[in-house]
Amino acid sequence: MKKILIIVIVLAAVSGGWYYFKNGKKTGEVSYVRVKAFAKDISEFVETTGEVIPLNRVEIQPPSSGRIEQIVVDEGDKIKAGEIMALMSSTDRVAILDAARAMGDDQYRTWKDSYKPIKIISPLDGTIILKDVVEGQTVGQATVLFAISDKLILSANVDESDVGKVREGQAASIVLDAYPDNPVKGKVFQILDEGKNQSNVITYKVKIRPARVPPFFKSQMTANIKIEVARKRNALLIPSAAVAIDPLGGTAVITEITDKKPVYQTIETGLDQGDMVEVTKGLKEGDTVMFAGENYMPQQASDSGSNPLMPKRPKMPRGARRAMH
């Protein structure tokens, strides 16, 4: 689930901070690639998954048993605290109105006007994310009529091995599976203390507040999340392939080849992104390091017009060729 990724903010290939070239000898010997160390800003991320959830989810239940007479809101509607969501009749009102209806329209209107319905009121500002009732439905006090969310946030699942790197206020990048081309920025605002065991892996909930909540955000949508846990400016970088082990077993790089033997320079490394490594000691910007490339294998000339995918005709003995003439 978890990955640790360090992103080079500005690609070195664009800035010209480092370059490759192979020696010109094509003798079948090992070719060395020369690379210049370069300085760029880098970041370390904890990469994980999560889902969109309400910051506060409030379920609306009726104050008494009865019947829903009218619904004035729908799922997705924005609502303010104190606004009417629905009207309902208590059990007593239902019995009275049903009896009055049988006595005629005048009696029904009289009792309907004098015996007012119960108003279902929103307790907070938010968005209606659930409507689980229809007009005419008989409900009990335990029936959930609506659910309201005040604001949508992200809940990320962070592995136990990574949660120690996460801090409140760290920046996060959010990409919903449903909208991969619309990334959203956010910040960590809460790290829950209680972990959860999932397939023998302990994970912790980390809550992230989006800088803005786009209209396409919906509760329970899944997301890929990257939390920036470290940032370094002007980090000195070299390709990971250039990191070697010297004869004494230390971490080093090859700086030159003398008498066909590598000359090592001891270094200390820092952040590792996989293809690039930070050097914290032993090199400076612009220093050249070398690492072995693939052996050069010269291509064999092929017959003009021949298809390389077709099997080649076996050579005939000289005597056989003479016999054919």
N, C-alpha and C positions, 0 to 999 in steps of 0.2 A: 504494500500500500504506500509506504513512504519512500520518498526519494529525497536526496539532498542535491541540489543543483546550484551551481554558481554561474551567473550569467555575466559575460563581458559586455558592459553597457555599450561601448563603441567597438565595432569589429576592427581588429587590427589590420585585416586585409584591406579595409577601406582607407584607413589612415596611413598605411604604408609603414607601420611600425616594425614589421618584420618581414623577411623574405626568405625564399627557398632558392637554392640552386645546387646542382650536383656537379661533381668534378667531371672534367671533360674526358677522362680516360674511359674507354669502353673495352676493357681488357678482361671482363668477367670478374674483376675484383669487387669488393664491397664499395659501394658509393656512399659518400657521406653528405648529409644535408646540413647546410649552415643556416643558423637562425639567429637573429638579433633579439635580445631581450627588450621588451617594451613595457611601458607603464600605462595602465588604464584603470578606470574605476570598475570595480566588480562588486557583486552582491551574492550573498548566500541565502538560499531559500529552503524552507521546509515545505514540501509539496504533498498535498493530501486531498481528500475528497470531503464533501459535506452536502448539506441541503438547506434550502430556504425554509425558515420557520418564522412564526410570529414572535416578536419580542414578548408581548403579553397576549394571550389568547383567552377570551372571556366567552363562556357559554351562557346563553340566555334561556332561562326556564320560566314557565308561567307561574304567577303567584298562587294560582289555585287550579283545580281541575275545571274543565269546561270545553268550549268549542271555539275554534278560530273563525272569526267572522270576516276579517279583512286583513290582507297583507299589503303593505305599502312600500316595501323595499325588496331588493333582489340581490343575489350574489354579485360581488364586485362593486356594489354601490359604496360611495363614501358617505359617512354619517357622522353627525355631531352628537355630543352628549346631550340628552334630553329630548332628542327627536323621537317621534313615534315610529315604531317598526311594524306594529300590528295591533288590531283590536280583537278582543275575545270576550265571549260571554261566559260568566261563571256557570256552574251546574244549575244553580237556582234560576238564573236569568234564562238559561236554555229552556228549562221546564215551563217558565211563565210565558215566554215568547211563543213556544210551540203550542201551548194551550190557547193563547190569544189569537194565534193565526187561524185556529179552527173556528173562532167566533167571528171572524170577519176582518176586513182590512182596517176598519176604523179602530177596533179594539187592539189590533196588532200595532198600529202606529202610536196609539196612546201609551201602551206599555213600553214600546221601544223608546219613546222619547223620555219617559219618566224613569226608566231603569237603564242607566247609561252603561256602555260596555267598559271593560277593563282595558287600559292602554298599556301596551308593552313598550317600554322606553329604553333607549340605548343608554348604558351607564358611562360611556366614554367616546371620545373621538376615535375614528378608525375606519376600517374597511370590512364589509361583511364578507367573510370567506366561506360561510356555510349557511344555507337555508334548508332546513330539514322538516318543513311543514307546508301544508297546502290549506287553502280556505275550505272551511267545512269540516276539518279534521278535529276529532275529539282528542283532547290531550290531558295528561295527568301532570302533577307538579314535578315529576322527575323527567318529563319530556324535554329534550333539547330542541328549542325552536330555531335558534340562530347561534352562530359563533362570529365573534368580532376580533380582528387583529388591529392593534394600534399602529404597529410598524413591522415590516418584514426585515429580518436579519439573516445571517448565515451561521449555521452550526457546523463546525469542522471537527473531524475525528483525527486527533493527533496521537501518534504512537508514544508510548512511555519513553522511548529512547530519545525522542525529539522534543517532548513537551518542556524540558528544562531550558531549551533555547528560546522559547516563545515568551514574549513579554507584552503587557498591555501597551497599546499605542503603536505597535509595529504595523507597518503597511502591509496590505494584502491585495492580491489580484484575484478576481473572481470571474470564472468563465462558466456559464450555465451550459449543460449538455444540449439543451434545446436551442440555445442561441450562441454558438461557438464564435461568431464573428462580432460579438458585442461584449467585450470585457468591461468589468466594473471595478473601480477601486474601492477599498475599504480599509478599516483599521480594527485591530484586535481591541476589545474593550472588556472581556471577561474570560477567565480560565477557571473552569469548574474544578473543585477539589476531588470529587469522587470519580474514579475511573470505572471502566466497564470492560469485562473480559469477553473478547470476541475471538473465537477459535484459538484460545490460549495466547492471545495478544491483548495486552492492556492498552486501551485508548482513553484519551481524555477529551471532553468537549471544550472547544474553544469558540467563543462567540465573536463574530465579526460584524461590525456595523457598516453597511455600504455608505459611501459618501453621498450617494443619491439612490433612491429606489426607482428603477425604471418601471414603466407601465407593464412591461412583459414579465416582471417578477411575479411568481405565483408560489403559494405555500406548497412544500414538499418537492419542489424542483431540485434535481441533483446538480452539483457543481464541482468543478476542479478548482482547487484553491492553492495559491502559492503565498506563503507568509515570508516576508523578508526579515530574516533573523540577524543578519550582519551585513555591513557595507564597508568597503574599504576603498579609499581614494588613492589613485596613483599607485596601485599594486604592481609590482614587477612580475611579469609573466613570461613563461617559456612553455613550449609544447611538452606534454607529459612524456613523450617519447625521448626527450633529451635528458631526462633524469636517469642517472646510471648509478651503479655501485662500484666504488673504487676498490683497488686490491686490498685495502684494509677493512672493507665492509661498510664504509661510510657512504652517505648520500652525496653524490657528486654529479658534475657535468663534464663532458669532454670539450676542451677549449681549442685543441689543435692536435694534429697527427705529426709526430716526429719519428723518422726512421720506421715508418709503418706501425708505430705504437701510439696509442692515445695518451694524451696528457690530461690528467684529471684536475678539477678544481672542486674542493669541498663546498657544499652549499647547505642551507637550511630552507625547508619548504614550509608553506603555510596552507592557504585554502587550495582545495583541489576540485576542479570542475569536471574532471574526466579527461578531456583532451588538452586542457591547459592547467598549469600549476603555478602558484605564486612562489616566488623566491624571496625569502625574508633576510637572507644573509649569504654573502659570497659572490654576488654579482651586482652590477649596476646597469642602468639603462644604456643600451647600445652595445653591451658586451656580446660577443659572438660565441655561440655554443654549437656543437656538432653532434649528430647522431647518425647511426648507420641506417642507410636505406636498403632497398632490395637490390640483390645482385643484378647487374645488367646482363640481359640475355639478348644478343643480336638476333633479329628476325632473319629467317632463311628466305631467300628469294624464291618466289613461286613461279611456275610456268605462266606465261602470258595467257590470259583468258581462262585459266583453270579455276574451277570452283573449289574453294578450300573445304567445303562440306562434303564433297564427293570423294570416295576412296580412290587412292592413286593406283595406277596400273603397275603391277610388279615388273621390274626390269628383266629383260630376257637375256640369257647368256649370249656372248658374242657369236659363238658358233651357230646358235639358232638363228640370229639375225642374218648371218651370212647365208644360211641355207634358204632363207626366204627370198633373197635377191636373185 
